[in-house]
Amino acid sequence: MEATDYIPKKYFNLWYELFKKSSGRLLCNPVDGKLVFVRYRFDDMDSYKELQQNYKRLTTPIIETKRSFLKKIKIRLGL
């Protein structure tokens, strides 16, 4: 399976480290710009899915949520 991606420059090193640990291989040199263009190949779909899942998991921002006032009171009272 062949694929192409545009990776943001700040995440390219992270993506490349994950890619080296997978069973994929690059078909051409990455082309540098605002986004880094990469073309690669995998022999099986599972390795490709694992790379995509790991990359998405590491680059997704963490969103903090605030507790409501009633929830804070319940926690303090031990309910």
C-alpha positions in Angstrom: 0.0 0.0 0.0 1.4 3.4 -1.0 0.5 6.6 0.7 1.5 10.3 0.7 1.1 12.8 3.5 1.8 16.4 4.3 3.3 16.5 7.8 3.6 19.8 9.7 7.3 20.8 10.0 7.2 20.8 13.8 5.9 17.2 14.0 8.1 15.7 11.2 10.8 14.4 13.6 8.2 12.7 15.7 6.5 11.2 12.7 9.9 10.0 11.3 10.8 8.3 14.6 7.5 6.4 14.5 8.0 5.6 10.9 11.5 4.1 11.5 10.0 1.8 14.1 7.4 0.5 11.7 7.8 -1.8 8.7 7.4 1.0 6.1 9.9 2.4 3.6 10.2 5.8 2.0 9.7 5.9 -1.8 11.4 9.3 -2.2 13.2 11.9 0.0 10.9 14.1 2.1 10.3 17.4 0.4 10.7 20.3 2.9 8.5 23.3 2.9 5.8 24.7 5.3 4.5 21.1 5.3 6.9 18.2 4.7 5.7 16.0 1.8 6.4 12.3 2.3 5.7 9.3 0.1 6.0 5.9 1.6 4.9 2.3 1.3 3.8 -0.4 3.7 3.5 -4.2 3.0 0.6 -4.7 5.4 -2.3 -2.5 6.5 -1.9 -3.2 10.2 1.5 -1.4 10.3 0.1 1.6 8.5 -2.9 1.8 10.8 -0.6 1.5 13.9 1.6 4.4 12.6 -1.4 6.6 12.0 -2.9 5.8 15.4 0.4 6.5 17.2 1.0 9.7 15.3 -2.5 11.0 16.0 -2.4 10.0 19.7 0.9 11.9 20.2 -0.1 15.1 18.2 -3.7 15.5 19.5 -3.8 18.4 22.0 -5.0 17.7 25.5 -8.2 19.6 26.5 -8.8 20.3 30.1 -12.3 20.5 31.4 -13.5 22.3 34.5 -15.7 20.7 37.1 -19.0 22.4 38.0 -19.5 23.9 41.4 -21.9 21.1 42.5 -19.4 18.4 41.4 -16.7 20.1 43.6 -19.0 20.1 46.6 -19.9 16.4 46.1 -16.2 15.5 45.9 -15.4 17.4 49.1 -18.3 15.8 51.0 -17.3 12.4 49.7 -20.5 11.6 47.9 
